[in-house]
Amino acid sequence: MNAQNQLDQALEALRHEHRAILPPPALEANILEQARLAPACRAHSARTWAIALASAAALAIAIILLYPRPSHPAIETRTTPPPPQQTMQAPPALNTAPAPLKSHHPRSAPRPAPSHQSAAAPFVPLPASEGLPAPAQATVIRTRIDTNSLWSYGLTPPPPGAPPTVLAEFVVGEDGLPRAIRLIP
């Protein structure tokens, strides 16, 4: 126990001696000066960051505005053409034009009905229709589809900047399953 008391007394003496040591006056003045300048440095640093962020935003906006974009990108089909036996043709268009009015004038002849056939590409068989039997009756359905879904129909998607939708025609069998697709310009 005697050794414990001696150790405690030595540590207490060391503590008093350490507390009695004062910093040099120049060091104390330097620390106080740094503490006084710290808010000004923080404000200068915040200003520097604000200018850097504003410059980065201006640069990003300039790049977006000046980056060239195609005006009307073309939508192409895949490079591998389908085999000829798989290519489906559209069913013949029904002539739904009303019968021309009969005139009593001998020279009046009936006018031909206007053709509603579009100059679109041939139908491309859908990958999901492989293995399905050929339809006995087919219907052509024209609709707008999302350009992001063109890949799932066997077509290459358009480049960035293209319209979000495109007009397409589907050949649908009597079972309601689509067999082929073509894009309408």
Buried (B, 14 or more C-beta within 10 A) or exposed (E): EEEEEEEEEEEEEEEEEEEEEEEEEEEEEEEEEEEEEEEEEEEEEEEEEEEEEEEEEEEEEEEEEEEEEEEEBEBBBEEEEBEEEBEBEBEEEEEEEEEEEEEEEEEEEEEEEEEEEEEBBEBBBBEEBEEBEEBEEBBBEEEEBEBEEBEEBBBEBBEEEBEEEBBBBBBBBEEEEBBBBBBBE
